[in-house]
């Protein structure tokens, strides 16, 4: 008696049905992307154009690129001093904010203590406050402490500006980590500090990266404080450098666009470097049901 084995059923190939709704969504996404990308493209292309092609009535899309504008932008006196000051205040402010916010957010997310809700309310209010209205107060504090034209004072101010958002965001990431992971580590013999360092901290990479990007952009782009507090050129940053391309005959738009492109590069590099870590899913599959 012979037996026949039925052939395995072939996998059905399903094709995604194209609907008017999906086409509309894709077209809308492309239009929105074009709206955001075009100014960046125009800035970069203008930085490579000669001055007479920038000021034409009709836009010029095809041209012979030149790096003369970049030479003009980087040839400004104290350019590398501005670069050093910007990197110093930005990096120091972000690192200090991450260090303080990591401890504060863990306490707010894991420890129940009296006044916890009040602290959260204060952090939220500090995040919502427009820092431009605090310029006069910051100026008076810096003046009374003889810290005008001071890089450490500017770093401290940027740190205070970045800290509320960093605490609020990291608190959400820590709260999203299952407490069972921490308890399991403590059962295995870890102290609370070791459990945080070995279990929770590695899972916070997306939160640390996203908050560092926000903090870097905030401190890197800040203009009002530096304009008010640091009048001496040796203590200024690249945001003030962007305003210096003016002549008796008007603005040097080629050099301005080149300077803007150079100014945007560090933020783009930081984003490219950390964007893979800034994606969600930090605890996917960490706890089995």
N, C-alpha and C positions, 0 to 999 in steps of 0.2 A: 504494500500500500504506500503510495507516494504522496507526499505532502508538498504543497506549493506555498512558498512564502510570498505573501502579498507585498508588492513593491511599496516602499515608503512613500507617503504622500509628498509631492513636491511642494516646496514653499511657495505660497502665493506671493507674487510680486505686486505690491500695492504702489500705485502712483498717486502722489499727492494731487488732489484735485485743485485746479486753479480756479479760483472764484473771483468775482469782481471785488469782494472785500479784501482778499489778500493782495490783489494788484493795487488797490487804492492805498493799503498800508505801506507797501513797498515804495510806491511812488511818493507818498508823503514823507517817508523816511529819507529818501534820496533828496527831496527838495529841502528838508530841514538840514540835512548834512551839508548840502551845497551852500545854504545861507550862512552856516557857521564856518565852513572851510574857505569860502571865497575871500573874506577879509584877510585871512592869514596868507592865502596865495598872493593877494594883491600887495600886501606888505613885503613879502619875500621877493616878489618879482620887481617891485619898485626899488628895492635895495640894490638891484643889479642893473638898473637902467641909468643912462646918463641923465643929467638934470633936464636937458631940453626935451627928452621924451617923457619925463614925468609931468611936466607942465603943459603938455599939449591938450588941445580942446577935445580931440578924439582919443580914446584909449588905445594904447599900443600893446598888443599881445605878443608880437614877434619882434625880437630885438637882439642885438649882440650884447651879451652880458659883460659887465665891467665890475671890478672890485675896488674901484676908486672910492666909492662911498664908505666901504668898510675901513679903508685906510684913513679916511677923514674922521670916522667915528672913533677908531681906536687911537688916533693921534692926538686926542684931547689931553691937555695936561692933567696929570694925576689919575689917568684912566685905571692903571693897575692898583692904585690905592683905593679907588672906588670898588673895584672887583674884590679886593681883600676885605674891605669893610663890609660889603654886602654879604659875602660868604660867612664871615665871622659872626655877625649878629644873627643871621638866619639860622645857621647850623647850630650855634650855641643855644639860641632860644628854643628851637624845636627839640633838641636833645634834652634840655632841662625840663621842658614841659612834659615830654614823654616820661621822664624819670619820676617827676612828682605826681603826674596824673595816674601812673600805673599803680602806685601805692594808694592814692586817694580813691580811685575807682574800685579797687579791690575791697577797700573798707566799706564803701557805700553799697557795693553789690552783695557782699557776703556777711558783713557784721551788722547785727542789729543793736543800735545804741540810741540813747536819747538825743534828740536834735538832728537825727539823720535826715528827716524830711525837710527840715529847715535849711540844712546845708544844700540839699538838692535844689531847693527853691532859689537860694542865693546863686548857685552855679548857673541855673537857667536864666536868671535875671542878668547876670554878668555877661552871658552869651548874647542876650538880646540887646544889650546896651550899645548904642552907636559910639564908637571910640573917638570919633571926630569931636564930639562935644566935651571930651575930657582933655583936649589939647592944652587949654589954659591951666587946668589943675596940674597936669604933668609938667608943664613949663615952670610953674611956681615951685613944685617939689624939686625939680632939677636945679633951679636957680638958688633956692634956699640951701641946698646941700652942695653947692658949688660943683655941679656935675653937668653943666651945659657943655656941648661939644664933646661929650663922653661916649665912647663906644660901649663900655659896660652898662651905662645907664640906658642907652638905646636897646641893648640886649635885654635888660630887665623889663623894659616896657613891652617889647615884643613878646617876651615870655608870658607876661600877664595877659596880653591880648589873645594868645593862642591857648592858654591853659583851660579856660572854661569849656570850650568845644572838645578839647582832648579828654578831659575828665568825663564829660557827658557821653561821648562816643565809646570810650573804653569801658565805661560802666555797663553799657548795653552788651558789648562783646563778652565781658566776664560773666554777666548774668545769663548769657546764652549757653555757657559751658555747663553741662550737667554737673550738679554738685556730687553725684554718685562717683564721678571720676576722682574727685578730691578725697572723698571718704574712703574709696578703695585704696588709694595710695597711703592714707593714714593707717588703715588696717594692716597694710603690708609693712608698716614700721616707719613711714616717713613722718616728719614733723609737718606742721602746717606750712612753714616756709619752704621746706623741701617739696611738698606737694604742689605748691604754687610754682616753684621754679622748674620742676621736672614734668608736671602734668598740664597745668593751666597755661603757663607762659608760652610753650611751643604752639598752643592752639590759638594764641592771640595775634599771630602774624598778620592776618588780614586787617584786624583793627589797628595794629601799630602802623602798618603801611598806609592805610587810608587816612589816619589822623596825621601822620608825618607829611603826606602830600598836601593836605589842607593847611597845616601849619607852615610848611615851606612856602606855599603860594601866598599866604597871608603876610608873612614877614618879608618875603622877597619883594612884593608889590607895594608895600606900605609907603606912603608919600607925605602925609600931613605931619606926622610926628617928626620925621627927619628934617622937613623943611622948617619947622618951628624951633626945634631943640638944637640942631647942629648947624650953625651958621658958618663955621670955619670949613673951608673946602677940604682940608685933610681929614675931616671927620664925617664927610658926607658919603652917600652910597650911590649906586647906579640909577636909582629912581630920579635923583636930581641931575645926574649926568644926561638923562634923556631930554632934559629941557634946555640944553646948552647949544643946540644947533640953530642959532638965530644970527643973522647978519644984519647990516644996515639996510640991505635990500630985500629982507624978508626971511622966511624959513628955508633952511637947507633940507628939503624933504627927502632927498636921496640919503643923506647922512642920518636923518631921523629914522627912516625906515631900516637902514642898516643897523643902527643902534637898537631899535626895537626888536629886530630879529635876533641879535646877539643877546639881548636881555631875556628873550623868551627861551633861549636854548637850555639854560640850566633847569628850568621847570620841566621842559620836555624830556631832558635826559633823566631826571629824577623819576618822572612818571613811567618812562619806558623801563627803567631799572626795577621798579617795585610793583608795576601794575599786575604781574602774575600773582604776587602775594596778596594783592588787594581785592581778590575775587572771593566771593562768599563760599560757604560750604566748609567752614573751619572744623566743625565737629561731625561731619557726615559719616555715619557708620561707627562712631566712637563708642556708642552704647547699644548693645543688642537687647532686644526685648525678651 
